[in-house]
Amino acid sequence: MPEFLRRDIVKLSLLLLCVPVQYFLSTQWESGLQTTATEWFVETMAALSNSCFSAEAWLEWIAQTLDEFFNEKPENVRNLNATIGETLAVEVITYRNDNGYFASSKKVRSPKPKAVQFGIGQVVKHKNLGYRGVIIGWDSETRAPVFWIRRNYPDMTPEKWRETPFYAILVDVRDRSDAQITYVPQEKLKVEKNKVQHPRLGDYFVEYVEGEYIAQSWLQRQYPED
């Protein structure tokens, strides 16, 4: 089959699939996350159409992906209050799952790359937004959905994504009203020494000693060099 015809089949299939998927999202997802889910779908389909020219393989893959996406949707996504909106923190919580996004991978971070300047338990402050928080995880390079990176950091090239360490931050509730987790590039952070207030501190840390939090044993095993 000619390559241009295969591309046409893929594009036509995508168009036919958009209507039922949009209907599903509008009826099953809270309004605050419908755009996020739609962008995820568009990004995934666009990547697939550019790389897959076998109609049979494409149909098999898309069926499996949609089944996993719709049937394994995290419980916290179903229960999010639509009035929260699509904030950075909401999306980080939503996608911190077994895919390893937003520093949630269970992979042991060793050896620690020299480029990673901060560590678990360090208190930091966002240079631009001014909120304080404590680091609960890091990735030596960006681990997040592509659409999320492009929307929140549009000036970052793919090369920059691979070179920039990112950190998961428990945000001080005195600086933001909700108990949030954010995912921030290293260049946006600076060291802070004050204690942080957050209802989930005890899940990650044992105590606060001399400007830093001491990690729980499970977190120490995951980041042995911090």
Order of alpha helices (4+ residues) and beta strands (2+ residues): alpha-alpha-alpha-alpha-alpha-beta-beta-alpha-alpha-beta-beta-beta-alpha-beta-beta-alpha
